[in-house]
């Protein structure tokens, strides 16, 4: 899967027309802001930033910050994924 994503990134970088990349990136971000609508979603924001990061330093910084945030979120999830089960079990035990 990682190789497949890297292949797509390389294809985007080789696109000769910067205007197309910027347009697609901006449209994805705008569509992501409308994430509550069907088909459009919040998943489009990181994808749009990733496409814009090919050409703009601010988008690279935003993409790096988003990666750090997701990594921290995953770490917190791994630490606490069983906490909610323990809490539910404690509530049921305390009722008896």
C-alpha positions as CSV (number, residue, x, y, z in Angstrom):
1,X,0.0,0.0,0.0
2,X,2.8,2.4,0.9
3,X,4.5,1.8,-2.5
4,X,1.2,2.5,-4.2
5,X,0.8,5.8,-2.5
6,X,4.4,6.8,-3.3
7,X,3.7,5.9,-6.9
8,X,0.7,8.4,-6.9
9,X,2.8,11.1,-5.3
10,X,5.5,10.7,-7.9
11,X,2.9,10.9,-10.7
12,X,1.6,14.1,-9.2
13,X,5.1,15.6,-8.9
14,X,5.7,14.8,-12.6
15,X,2.6,16.7,-13.7
16,X,3.9,19.5,-16.0
17,X,1.1,21.9,-15.3
18,X,1.4,23.6,-11.8
19,X,-2.0,25.2,-12.3
20,X,-3.7,21.8,-12.5
21,X,-2.1,20.7,-9.3
22,X,-3.0,23.9,-7.5
23,X,-6.6,23.8,-8.7
24,X,-7.1,20.1,-7.7
25,X,-5.5,20.8,-4.3
26,X,-7.7,23.9,-3.6
27,X,-10.8,22.1,-4.8
28,X,-10.1,19.2,-2.5
29,X,-9.6,21.5,0.5
30,X,-12.8,23.4,-0.3
31,X,-14.7,20.1,-0.7
32,X,-13.3,18.9,2.6
33,X,-14.6,22.0,4.4
34,X,-18.0,21.0,3.2
35,X,-17.4,17.6,4.9
36,X,-20.9,17.2,6.3
37,X,-22.3,16.8,2.8
38,X,-22.6,13.4,1.2
39,X,-19.6,12.2,-0.9
40,X,-17.6,15.2,0.2
41,X,-15.7,14.7,3.4
42,X,-13.1,15.8,5.8
43,X,-10.7,13.2,4.2
44,X,-10.3,15.6,1.3
45,X,-8.5,18.3,3.4
46,X,-5.3,16.2,4.1
47,X,-5.3,15.0,0.5
48,X,-5.6,18.6,-0.9
49,X,-2.8,19.7,1.5
50,X,-0.6,16.9,0.3
51,X,-1.1,17.9,-3.3
52,X,-0.4,21.5,-2.6
53,X,2.7,20.6,-0.6
54,X,4.5,19.7,-3.9
55,X,4.6,23.4,-4.7
56,X,4.2,25.4,-1.5
57,X,6.3,25.4,1.7
58,X,3.3,26.5,3.9
59,X,1.4,23.4,2.7
60,X,4.4,21.2,3.5
61,X,4.5,22.6,7.0
62,X,0.7,22.1,7.4
63,X,1.0,18.5,6.1
64,X,3.9,17.8,8.5
65,X,1.9,19.2,11.4
66,X,-1.1,17.1,10.4
67,X,1.1,14.0,10.3
68,X,2.4,14.7,13.8
69,X,-1.1,15.3,15.1
70,X,-2.4,12.0,13.6
71,X,0.6,10.1,15.0
72,X,-0.1,11.5,18.4
73,X,-3.7,10.6,18.1
74,X,-2.8,7.0,17.1
75,X,-0.4,6.8,20.1
76,X,-3.2,8.0,22.5
77,X,-5.6,5.5,21.0
78,X,-3.2,2.6,21.4
79,X,-2.7,3.6,25.1
80,X,-6.3,4.0,25.9
81,X,-8.1,1.6,23.6
82,X,-9.0,-0.7,26.4
83,X,-9.8,1.9,29.0
84,X,-13.4,2.4,27.9
85,X,-14.0,-1.4,28.2
86,X,-12.6,-1.4,31.7
87,X,-14.8,1.6,32.7
88,X,-17.9,-0.1,31.3
89,X,-17.0,-3.3,33.2
90,X,-16.5,-1.3,36.4
91,X,-19.9,0.4,36.0
92,X,-21.7,-3.0,35.6
93,X,-19.8,-4.5,38.6
94,X,-20.7,-1.5,40.8
95,X,-24.4,-2.0,40.1
96,X,-24.5,-5.5,41.5
